[in-house]
Amino acid sequence: MTPARVLIAEDESLLRLDLKESLEELGYDVVGEACDGLEAITYARELQPDVALLDIKMPNVDGLQATREIISNNLSAVVIITAFSQRELIDEACEAGALSYLVKPYQQKELVPAIELAMFRFREHVLMSEQVASLSEQLDSRKVVDRAKGQLMDNFGLTEHSAFRFIQTQAMSNRNTMKATANSVLSGDLLPESESLS
């Protein structure tokens, strides 16, 4: 089984090195090390890690801002690591999209559950995003097809069934999607021939 690819973002070099060693001992593949949130975002885009471990307090761009950017673009799971355990910070981290949270000083044994939980939640998040996008696309396609059917019914006296069959047949014969075919009907580029109306 391929080890999970991990990105570390920690501005203190000694802590970063310690974290890297711990992760490698646990069998993770550390693919990148960033010293601020801006670098973390760049590396997340370039290296496509499975999970990013981000310190909250970092120069330039802090861990929360970096988390928002990484999660909103579905780049990787995020685990926040911080010396601060105030409730407000935990709430902010959750709102930013962090999927797990570790408070310094943490034990090495705490890393595995935090990372694995974050990766599991991230896979669910990505799957849900894809399902929402797919449903949205299906709904959009249906609306366009319904408008095209209405136009065919109004302008050519077709029944709803015949209008749908015309769009479906044209889509199949032109190896096109129903939505693209319906758009061609709406733009007037694709109209039924008179003999097909009889």
Rosetta silent file (secondary structure, phi, psi, omega in degrees, C-alpha in Angstrom):
SEQUENCE: MTPARVLIAEDESLLRLDLKESLEELGYDVVGEACDGLEAITYARELQPDVALLDIKMPNVDGLQATREIISNNLSAVVIITAFSQRELIDEACEAGALSYLVKPYQQKELVPAIELAMFRFREHVLMSEQVASLSEQLDSRKVVDRAKGQLMDNFGLTEHSAFRFIQTQAMSNRNTMKATANSVLSGDLLPESESLS
SCORE:     score description
SCORE:     0.000 S_00000001
   1 L     0.000  132.359 -177.999    0.000    0.000    0.000 S_00000001
   2 L   -69.391  131.853  179.265    1.359    3.418   -1.011 S_00000001
   3 L   -66.673  147.898  178.701    2.135    5.623    2.009 S_00000001
   4 L   -64.782  140.051 -179.070    0.052    8.771    2.382 S_00000001
   5 E   -90.670  125.539 -172.997    1.751   11.889    1.009 S_00000001
   6 E  -119.698  137.250  172.370    2.084   14.630    3.622 S_00000001
   7 E  -109.331  133.421  178.175    2.834   18.351    3.368 S_00000001
   8 E  -110.564  135.338  172.650    4.120   20.128    6.490 S_00000001
   9 E  -128.979  107.381 -177.414    3.749   23.868    7.090 S_00000001
  10 L  -150.149  126.299 -175.128    5.530   25.069   10.234 S_00000001
  11 L   -78.522  -17.494  177.839    7.564   28.293   10.548 S_00000001
  12 L   -92.843  115.411 -171.550    9.893   26.944   13.277 S_00000001
  13 H   -60.913  -37.890 -179.850   12.535   24.811   11.543 S_00000001
  14 H   -65.970  -41.830  178.084   13.293   22.580   14.554 S_00000001
  15 H   -66.074  -37.351  178.897    9.617   21.744   15.063 S_00000001
  16 H   -63.243  -44.604  179.605    9.274   21.131   11.320 S_00000001
  17 H   -64.198  -42.584  179.384   12.229   18.717   11.353 S_00000001
  18 H   -62.113  -43.152  179.863   10.889   16.923   14.425 S_00000001
  19 H   -65.338  -42.160  179.273    7.462   16.560   12.813 S_00000001
  20 H   -60.043  -46.538 -179.503    8.995   15.279    9.575 S_00000001
  21 H   -61.569  -43.108  179.162   11.019   12.630   11.437 S_00000001
  22 H   -61.112  -44.020 -178.476    7.968   11.518   13.412 S_00000001
  23 H   -64.946  -42.299 -179.696    5.867   11.220   10.257 S_00000001
  24 H   -67.022  -36.813  175.439    8.529    9.254    8.406 S_00000001
  25 H   -62.299  -32.376 -179.456    8.915    6.894   11.392 S_00000001
  26 L   -83.457   -1.720  175.927    5.152    6.314   11.198 S_00000001
  27 L    95.758    9.546  177.954    5.436    5.386    7.516 S_00000001
  28 L   -87.206  155.885  178.612    4.220    8.604    5.901 S_00000001
  29 E  -103.648  105.637  179.896    5.873   10.159    2.842 S_00000001
  30 E   -81.047  108.477 -173.673    6.697   13.830    3.557 S_00000001
  31 E   -94.795  -14.316 -179.365    6.578   15.386    0.076 S_00000001
  32 E  -161.867  150.100  177.834    6.984   19.050    1.032 S_00000001
  33 E  -130.451  122.763 -179.933    7.953   21.420    3.826 S_00000001
  34 E  -115.980  149.628  178.907    6.668   24.999    3.955 S_00000001
  35 L  -107.761    1.114  171.701    7.610   27.743    6.389 S_00000001
  36 L  -154.743  172.099 -175.617    4.475   29.867    5.872 S_00000001
  37 H   -66.215  -32.772  179.930    0.886   29.571    4.660 S_00000001
  38 H   -64.966  -44.825  176.160    1.598   31.011    1.223 S_00000001
  39 H   -62.352  -39.091 -179.614    4.212   28.338    0.557 S_00000001
  40 H   -60.492  -43.885  179.235    1.799   25.724    1.892 S_00000001
  41 H   -62.865  -45.961 -179.845   -0.871   26.745   -0.647 S_00000001
  42 H   -60.753  -47.827 -179.855    1.672   26.717   -3.489 S_00000001
  43 H   -65.142  -36.868  179.151    3.029   23.303   -2.482 S_00000001
  44 H   -61.249  -39.878  178.263   -0.485   21.898   -2.036 S_00000001
  45 H   -67.888  -45.296 -173.922   -1.255   22.867   -5.654 S_00000001
  46 H   -76.249  -42.826 -170.660    2.049   21.581   -7.042 S_00000001
  47 H   -93.929  -16.709 -179.890    2.636   18.435   -4.977 S_00000001
  48 L    47.963   60.149  178.697   -0.963   17.243   -4.512 S_00000001
  49 L   -71.715  164.337  174.518   -0.449   15.739   -1.035 S_00000001
  50 L   -78.757  -31.147 -178.150   -3.059   13.561    0.629 S_00000001
  51 E  -150.377  144.463  175.098   -2.921   15.705    3.764 S_00000001
  52 E  -116.335  129.326  176.058   -1.403   19.019    4.870 S_00000001
  53 E  -102.111  112.352 -172.638   -0.363   19.589    8.483 S_00000001
  54 E  -116.949  130.722  169.914   -0.530   23.339    9.097 S_00000001
  55 E   -74.066  147.946  179.307    0.521   25.416   12.073 S_00000001
  56 L   -73.980  -51.777 -174.915   -1.989   28.199   12.783 S_00000001
  57 L   -87.301  102.050  177.398    0.459   31.010   13.572 S_00000001
  58 L  -138.928  154.791  178.673    2.690   31.543   10.534 S_00000001
  59 L   -70.719  166.716  179.508    4.036   34.625    8.729 S_00000001
  60 L    65.280  -77.068  177.253    2.565   36.054    5.488 S_00000001
  61 L  -124.286  125.183 -177.964   -0.504   33.814    5.383 S_00000001
  62 L   -78.009  172.933 -176.299   -1.580   32.044    8.575 S_00000001
  63 H   -62.620  -31.466 -179.579   -2.707   28.433    8.799 S_00000001
  64 H   -70.181  -43.851  177.286   -6.411   29.302    8.831 S_00000001
  65 H   -62.733  -43.233  179.067   -6.221   31.312    5.601 S_00000001
  66 H   -62.072  -41.026  178.401   -4.146   28.556    4.005 S_00000001
  67 H   -59.611  -46.951  179.354   -6.708   25.980    5.163 S_00000001
  68 H   -55.568  -46.191 -178.018   -9.561   27.930    3.554 S_00000001
  69 H   -65.452  -45.794 -177.106   -7.675   28.083    0.251 S_00000001
  70 H   -66.157  -45.004 -178.119   -6.611   24.424    0.279 S_00000001
  71 H   -72.103  -42.252 -177.727  -10.031   23.055    1.246 S_00000001
  72 H   -64.101  -23.689  177.410  -12.096   25.331   -1.024 S_00000001
  73 L  -101.107   10.068  178.748  -10.045   24.090   -3.992 S_00000001
  74 L    52.453   42.076 -176.952  -10.197   20.432   -2.843 S_00000001
  75 L   -81.650  -40.215  178.038   -6.379   20.254   -2.821 S_00000001
  76 L  -170.695  168.974  171.018   -5.923   18.012    0.237 S_00000001
  77 E   -69.707  155.831  179.011   -7.114   17.173    3.725 S_00000001
  78 E  -130.817  130.930  170.500   -5.918   19.579    6.428 S_00000001
  79 E  -113.743  124.894  177.355   -4.847   18.925   10.010 S_00000001
  80 E   -87.943  131.285  175.226   -4.283   22.059   12.105 S_00000001
  81 E  -119.639  126.580 -176.531   -1.385   21.902   14.584 S_00000001
  82 E  -152.199  158.655  175.705   -1.144   24.656   17.161 S_00000001
  83 L   -87.122   -6.578 -175.727    0.035   25.540   20.642 S_00000001
  84 L  -103.551  131.801 -178.156   -3.312   27.267   21.245 S_00000001
  85 L  -119.019   18.744  179.175   -6.331   25.322   22.427 S_00000001
  86 L   -63.009  144.391 -178.007   -8.875   28.123   22.877 S_00000001
  87 H   -56.215  -39.829 -177.462  -12.385   27.201   21.834 S_00000001
  88 H   -61.224  -40.446 -179.963  -12.579   30.175   19.413 S_00000001
  89 H   -67.162  -38.978  177.916   -9.516   28.963   17.507 S_00000001
  90 H   -62.998  -44.447  178.174  -10.906   25.435   17.253 S_00000001
  91 H   -61.191  -43.290  178.762  -14.189   26.867   15.935 S_00000001
  92 H   -62.357  -41.698  179.880  -12.291   29.044   13.432 S_00000001
  93 H   -62.856  -41.776  178.195  -10.262   26.046   12.263 S_00000001
  94 H   -64.375  -43.711  179.193  -13.462   24.031   11.742 S_00000001
  95 H   -63.757  -33.998  179.213  -15.097   26.890    9.853 S_00000001
  96 H   -71.684  -19.162  177.869  -11.981   27.191    7.657 S_00000001
  97 L   113.148    4.499  177.453  -12.384   23.525    6.740 S_00000001
  98 L   -60.410  138.443 -174.975   -9.780   21.809    8.946 S_00000001
  99 L  -104.278   -5.546  177.131  -10.713   18.167    9.312 S_00000001
 100 E  -161.579  164.954 -169.285   -8.620   17.396   12.393 S_00000001
 101 E  -149.214  129.740  176.318   -6.793   19.322   15.112 S_00000001
 102 E  -125.071  137.902  178.895   -3.682   18.691   17.243 S_00000001
 103 E  -105.620  128.658  175.995   -2.490   20.759   20.201 S_00000001
 104 L   -73.190  146.655   -7.793    1.242   21.119   20.891 S_00000001
 105 L   -78.567  129.132 -179.872    2.984   19.435   22.541 S_00000001
 106 L  -102.034  159.685  176.783    1.414   16.370   20.930 S_00000001
 107 L   -91.842  150.144  179.762    2.549   12.767   21.218 S_00000001
 108 H   -55.429  -38.507 -177.277    3.710   10.905   18.125 S_00000001
 109 H   -65.511  -17.118  179.056    0.896    8.369   18.626 S_00000001
 110 H   -79.963  -17.868 -176.874   -1.676   11.201   18.204 S_00000001
 111 H   -65.680  -45.804 -175.273   -0.515   11.916   14.648 S_00000001
 112 H   -59.242  -53.971 -179.910   -1.893    8.752   13.035 S_00000001
 113 H   -61.726  -36.905  179.861   -5.538    9.087   14.152 S_00000001
 114 H   -63.755  -44.281 -178.726   -5.538   12.832   13.368 S_00000001
 115 H   -69.509  -47.329 -176.839   -4.140   12.271    9.858 S_00000001
 116 H   -64.804  -39.406  177.895   -6.243    9.215    9.023 S_00000001
 117 H   -64.160  -43.441  179.610   -9.444   10.879   10.260 S_00000001
 118 H   -62.126  -43.250 -179.528   -8.694   14.006    8.209 S_00000001
 119 H   -66.246  -38.914  178.342   -8.042   11.975    5.050 S_00000001
 120 H   -63.860  -46.533 -179.975  -11.236    9.954    5.532 S_00000001
 121 H   -64.144  -35.913 -179.893  -13.311   13.108    6.047 S_00000001
 122 H   -66.756  -41.304  177.671  -11.648   14.742    3.032 S_00000001
 123 H   -60.295  -40.775  177.269  -12.530   11.797    0.764 S_00000001
 124 H   -63.788  -41.878  179.792  -16.145   12.149    1.931 S_00000001
 125 H   -61.206  -45.895 -179.529  -16.004   15.912    1.309 S_00000001
 126 H   -65.096  -44.123  179.402  -14.671   15.451   -2.251 S_00000001
 127 H   -60.420  -43.818  179.128  -17.234   12.742   -3.022 S_00000001
 128 H   -64.561  -40.975  178.180  -20.053   14.949   -1.757 S_00000001
 129 H   -60.985  -41.790  179.684  -18.753   17.917   -3.795 S_00000001
 130 H   -66.198  -39.636  179.318  -18.675   15.739   -6.921 S_00000001
 131 H   -65.645  -41.368  178.513  -22.209   14.490   -6.265 S_00000001
 132 H   -63.364  -43.914  179.711  -23.495   18.044   -5.769 S_00000001
 133 H   -63.337  -40.681 -179.867  -21.763   19.163   -8.984 S_00000001
 134 H   -65.779  -44.637  178.617  -23.207   16.179  -10.875 S_00000001
 135 H   -64.005  -38.753  178.801  -26.743   16.821   -9.578 S_00000001
 136 H   -63.915  -42.049  178.935  -26.403   20.511  -10.422 S_00000001
 137 H   -65.636  -41.456  178.363  -25.282   19.632  -13.962 S_00000001
 138 H   -62.749  -42.211  179.650  -28.166   17.166  -14.354 S_00000001
 139 H   -64.835  -42.657  179.091  -30.664   19.784  -13.178 S_00000001
 140 H   -62.766  -43.844  178.785  -29.180   22.381  -15.516 S_00000001
 141 H   -61.239  -43.270 -178.446  -29.334   19.922  -18.456 S_00000001
 142 H   -62.235  -40.676  179.561  -32.930   19.069  -17.652 S_00000001
 143 H   -63.031  -42.561 -179.261  -33.912   22.755  -17.616 S_00000001
 144 H   -66.167  -43.662  179.197  -32.278   23.345  -21.027 S_00000001
 145 H   -63.266  -41.342  179.057  -33.919   20.224  -22.521 S_00000001
 146 H   -63.078  -39.947  177.983  -37.321   21.284  -21.128 S_00000001
 147 H   -65.505  -41.298  179.525  -36.941   24.755  -22.683 S_00000001
 148 H   -65.611  -41.063  177.038  -35.975   23.220  -26.036 S_00000001
 149 H   -59.909  -45.339  179.282  -38.940   20.817  -25.879 S_00000001
 150 H   -59.173  -41.317  179.690  -41.253   23.758  -25.178 S_00000001
 151 H   -65.189  -41.724  178.091  -39.844   25.665  -28.154 S_00000001
 152 H   -65.364  -38.935  179.491  -40.329   22.664  -30.468 S_00000001
 153 H   -67.025  -43.308 -178.680  -43.880   22.182  -29.193 S_00000001
 154 H   -70.188  -44.669 -172.317  -44.771   25.873  -29.642 S_00000001
 155 H   -86.625  -25.491 -174.598  -43.069   26.449  -33.007 S_00000001
 156 H  -124.551    3.313  176.417  -43.591   23.094  -34.706 S_00000001
 157 L    67.752   23.063  178.752  -46.679   21.656  -33.003 S_00000001
 158 L   -76.377  152.310  170.861  -44.831   18.616  -31.679 S_00000001
 159 L   -74.844  165.886  179.237  -46.124   16.653  -28.717 S_00000001
 160 H   -60.552  -41.180 -179.711  -43.903   16.622  -25.640 S_00000001
 161 H   -63.465  -44.649 -179.171  -42.926   13.016  -26.401 S_00000001
 162 H   -65.475  -38.836  178.672  -42.052   13.817  -30.046 S_00000001
 163 H   -63.594  -43.219  178.752  -40.039   16.883  -29.019 S_00000001
 164 H   -64.621  -43.366 -179.780  -38.064   14.820  -26.521 S_00000001
 165 H   -62.246  -38.184  179.302  -37.518   12.029  -29.087 S_00000001
 166 H   -62.043  -47.516 -179.771  -36.258   14.580  -31.630 S_00000001
 167 H   -63.385  -44.087 -178.295  -33.665   15.958  -29.176 S_00000001
 168 H   -63.329  -45.438 -179.081  -32.675   12.459  -28.056 S_00000001
 169 H   -64.183  -43.791  179.343  -32.315   11.119  -31.623 S_00000001
 170 H   -64.035  -40.022  179.006  -30.295   14.139  -32.753 S_00000001
 171 H   -61.779  -43.907 -179.101  -28.015   13.848  -29.724 S_00000001
 172 H   -68.521  -44.385 -176.689  -27.347   10.164  -30.464 S_00000001
 173 H   -69.649  -29.854  178.898  -26.822   10.582  -34.203 S_00000001
 174 L   -95.280    3.819 -177.591  -24.470   13.562  -33.713 S_00000001
 175 L    50.908   52.417 -177.596  -22.750   11.908  -30.725 S_00000001
 176 L  -125.800  168.392  176.636  -23.560   14.904  -28.609 S_00000001
 177 L   -81.246  158.946  176.633  -25.050   15.477  -25.162 S_00000001
 178 H   -60.639  -39.470 -178.420  -28.746   16.166  -24.708 S_00000001
 179 H   -63.923  -46.322 -179.701  -27.861   19.565  -23.234 S_00000001
 180 H   -64.092  -39.550  178.867  -25.688   20.600  -26.202 S_00000001
 181 H   -65.567  -42.941  178.275  -28.368   19.388  -28.638 S_00000001
 182 H   -62.627  -38.827  177.215  -31.076   21.284  -26.737 S_00000001
 183 H   -63.430  -36.186  177.080  -28.936   24.430  -26.864 S_00000001
 184 H   -65.596  -37.000  176.097  -28.672   24.013  -30.653 S_00000001
 185 H   -64.359  -46.264 -177.510  -32.480   23.819  -30.813 S_00000001
 186 H   -64.731  -33.688 -179.428  -32.821   26.954  -28.679 S_00000001
 187 H   -81.857   -9.320 -179.731  -30.327   28.895  -30.817 S_00000001
 188 L    87.196    4.108  179.346  -32.154   27.857  -34.007 S_00000001
 189 L   -78.072  -20.554 -178.698  -29.168   25.920  -35.369 S_00000001
 190 L  -131.001  112.770 -179.607  -31.047   22.620  -35.140 S_00000001
 191 L  -130.443  150.304  178.507  -34.649   22.412  -36.276 S_00000001
 192 L   -69.030  141.557  176.367  -36.829   19.460  -37.291 S_00000001
 193 L   -77.891  154.715 -172.773  -37.259   18.955  -41.039 S_00000001
 194 H   -58.606  -36.059 -177.870  -40.809   19.151  -42.318 S_00000001
 195 H   -69.196  -25.185  179.456  -40.986   15.428  -43.199 S_00000001
 196 H   -75.839   -9.294 -178.304  -40.081   14.494  -39.602 S_00000001
 197 H   -89.383  -15.301 -175.946  -43.162   16.357  -38.412 S_00000001
 198 L   -78.846    0.000    0.000  -45.627   14.198  -40.294 S_00000001
